[in-house]
């Protein structure tokens, strides 16, 4: 029996491949010779390297569903390895695949197999895969169905489908719970910070039995589950709109991760003035201390690809700035996972390297205590801008602050009241991106680089339901 995601049994091993920036996991299952891969990401070199290290051959690639949060690497991986590519027979894909449906069994080895189990809810054609060892269920790969203490969100196909999919999700989790023993571990694809999760997940591992105790779909009646789930849904990244169509039409092969063309200071300035995106990958502390004016800060120390993909007008040329070439390479890997394959250019170094002679920009960084002190003396020209999501705002906000979620800021810059803008989020990461957008548009900005959980204790007046 599998006791943890990396613990081998006498006959098989399950190895997760983490993608923290997107809150996802892929899995490689092997018996020492043959392997099956579940929900691979676009950068398939990770899977190929892992299979080589383990000395196994990838025989099968399984998709639990047509993904909305990343471009799959399944088609390319199957083509490179010669593996069978299993996609639900009901999915209207435009490429050759091995069709699979509810109840179908895929043999991995004489003792290992996986059985497909229809679990609609995250999508209509979602499948889970039960791993069988000599016919006995020993694990289940639940994709975007049963997550750790939650379930996959049902609203990604549009509002007309949200409630029917939510009801289907409820039934699917009950089907998993009814058909599988309590000690069977679950291995979801989403739920580690992914926006594909309907509500916040809990824990890093789980079993069917544990989910019966903690999962709202299994501890509440159907209507209570629906009410809680639908009330908790918030915005999801805009780039999701491009992922499903891409995954239905044979995504391109393995991505080109070679270094982008280098850009000198004159080219960087031309690109900025042309309205292209020139993104500084350094952390917000470094960016605030000095940066090329007109650049945007989306640090590699946070969910970089999620927020870049969410905000950038799709198709806008993108140039990357970083301290090192390794950071540029890391950003490229993040970007290909969401279908942004080739940056227009890149440059390494720092503000002095990137400057065409103009003075570097900077941002003043403050704490919530400093914000509270500033607000103690009323100022007509001070705007407190909260760029958190609606669900975060409802839990508590600074009295008198203006709310404009980060994902709406680019198209509503003119709605930010006049004055000096003190911008905050939950931790400072999104606030730095918002501050860089505002500064690039010519606004005077102060970055509140602090954790909102301590705002009240720092002296800020926080309005919340319990106030």
Buried (B, 14 or more C-beta within 10 A) or exposed (E): EBEEBEEBBEBBBBBBBBBEBBBBBBBBBBBEEBBBBBBBBBBBBBBBEBBEEBEBBBBBBBBBBBBBBBBBBBBBBBBBBEBBBBBBBBBEBEEEBBEBEBEBEBBBBEBBBBBBBBBBBBBBBBBBBBBBBEEEBBBBBBBBBBBBBBBBBBBBBEEEBBBBBBBBBBEBBBBBBEBBEEBBBBBBBBBBBBBBBBBEBBEEBBBBBBBBEBBBBBEBEEEEBBEBBBEBBBBBBBBBEBBBEBBBEBBBBBBEBEEBEEBEBEBBBEBBEEEBBBBBBBBBBBBBBBBBBBBBBBBBEBBBBBBBBBBBEEEEBBBBBBBEEEBBBBBBBBBBBBBBBBBBBBBBEBBEBBBEEEEBBBBBBBBBBBBBBBBEEEEEEBBBBBBBBEBBBEEBBBEEBBBBBBBBBBEEBEEBEEBBBBBBBBBBBBBBBBBBBBBBBEBBBBBBBBBBEEBBEBBBBBEEEEE
